[in-house]
Amino acid sequence: MPLEHIDQCKAVDAYVKQHLIPADKGLENAHTNSTKNGLPMIAVSPIQGKFVSMLTTIGSARNVLEIGTLGGYSSIWFAQAMKGRGKVTSIEVDPHHRDVAIDNLRTAGVQVPEEVDVLLGAGLDVLPKLAAEIEKGEREPFDFVFIDADWENHWNYFDFGVKLSKGKGALVYVDNTVQNMLESGIVGTNEREKDAVDLVAKVGRDDRVDAVVMQTVGAKSHDGFLLAVVK
Ligand SMILES: C[S@@+](CC[C@H](N)C(=O)[O-])C[C@H]1O[C@@H](n2cnc3c(N)ncnc32)[C@H](O)[C@@H]1O
């Protein structure tokens, strides 16, 4: 995409943010405090945060699972949308990220762990424990799963997301799907990486779900997400 078009996409993002996303001290603090504490600037954009949290409202979600907390920016969006209706369980492997996230969540007025629980550990270690708790009836299954962690494991997270879901109608959202398929050469002009995980093809063969990929432009240039609904 020519540079001037990317610039226009960013201008549209800024305009939308100005008119549809009111300033929020808790969310703004999450950004500034995360930066101050050395976290990378890889949280969802404000518009993405609003969009994914609106999906939980549309679906009346009561239990959201997030894989990849970082400084809790997207967790705050989810918590605000779910206020009084449900709970977010977020998984983060880095203890420093988790500490900053808990600090940011509390500053934003979110109760930890009652409204957002941030579990420390690698996704593939924590998810089987959640599965066992659901199996034993100690935890409710999830109705919205947001995957935003290490790309190499996204297919495994997706598989767990479907297994840990409440079943029919549950949603699994995979962030950065387009960026990763382009960077790893699955689509486009880059040389294909030897270990590239073709998430979209795998999901397409998965009879448990119906899915689509939406391309996006904006503050994060050209990207997009995969959204699957459990059948
Ligand atoms: C893109 S950031 C998450 C951004 C966050 N969802 C937001 O929008 O505010 C990815 C996070 O996943 C974490 N992560 C990386 N590998 C992980 C793993 N194996 N298990 C759990 N978290 C992981 C990273 O430490 C990082 O904090």
The ligand as a Tripos MOL2 file, in Angstrom:
@<TRIPOS>MOLECULE
LIG
   27    29     1     0     0
SMALL
NO_CHARGES

@<TRIPOS>ATOM
      1 C1          1.0110   -8.4310   21.9920 C.3       1 LIG1
      2 S1          1.3420   -8.5180   23.7170 S.3       1 LIG1
      3 C2         -0.3020   -8.5400   24.3980 C.3       1 LIG1
      4 C3         -0.9850   -7.2060   24.2660 C.3       1 LIG1
      5 C4         -2.2520   -7.0810   25.0760 C.3       1 LIG1
      6 N1         -3.2120   -8.1100   24.7220 N.3       1 LIG1
      7 C5         -2.8710   -5.7350   24.8110 C.2       1 LIG1
      8 O1         -3.3920   -5.5340   23.6970 O.co2     1 LIG1
      9 O2         -2.8200   -4.8650   25.7030 O.co2     1 LIG1
     10 C6          1.8490  -10.1780   23.9240 C.3       1 LIG1
     11 C7          2.0910  -10.6130   25.3720 C.3       1 LIG1
     12 O3          2.1330  -12.0490   25.3730 O.3       1 LIG1
     13 C8          3.0960  -12.4500   26.3070 C.3       1 LIG1
     14 N2          3.5330  -13.8130   25.9570 N.ar      1 LIG1
     15 C9          4.5120  -14.1840   25.0890 C.ar      1 LIG1
     16 N3          4.6280  -15.5170   25.0730 N.ar      1 LIG1
     17 C10         3.7190  -16.0030   25.9420 C.ar      1 LIG1
     18 C11         3.3710  -17.3030   26.3580 C.ar      1 LIG1
     19 N4          3.9880  -18.3800   25.8810 N.pl3     1 LIG1
     20 N5          2.3820  -17.4460   27.2660 N.ar      1 LIG1
     21 C12         1.7300  -16.3510   27.7620 C.ar      1 LIG1
     22 N6          2.0340  -15.0810   27.4110 N.ar      1 LIG1
     23 C13         3.0030  -14.9150   26.4950 C.ar      1 LIG1
     24 C14         4.2040  -11.4160   26.1730 C.3       1 LIG1
     25 O4          5.0240  -11.4110   27.3440 O.3       1 LIG1
     26 C15         3.4000  -10.1390   25.9690 C.3       1 LIG1
     27 O5          3.1760   -9.5060   27.2170 O.3       1 LIG1
@<TRIPOS>BOND
     1     1     2 1
     2     2     3 1
     3     2    10 1
     4     3     4 1
     5     4     5 1
     6     5     6 1
     7     5     7 1
     8     7     8 2
     9     7     9 1
    10    10    11 1
    11    11    12 1
    12    11    26 1
    13    12    13 1
    14    13    14 1
    15    13    24 1
    16    14    15 ar
    17    14    23 ar
    18    15    16 ar
    19    16    17 ar
    20    17    18 ar
    21    17    23 ar
    22    18    19 1
    23    18    20 ar
    24    20    21 ar
    25    21    22 ar
    26    22    23 ar
    27    24    25 1
    28    24    26 1
    29    26    27 1
@<TRIPOS>SUBSTRUCTURE
     1 LIG1         1 GROUP 0 **** ****
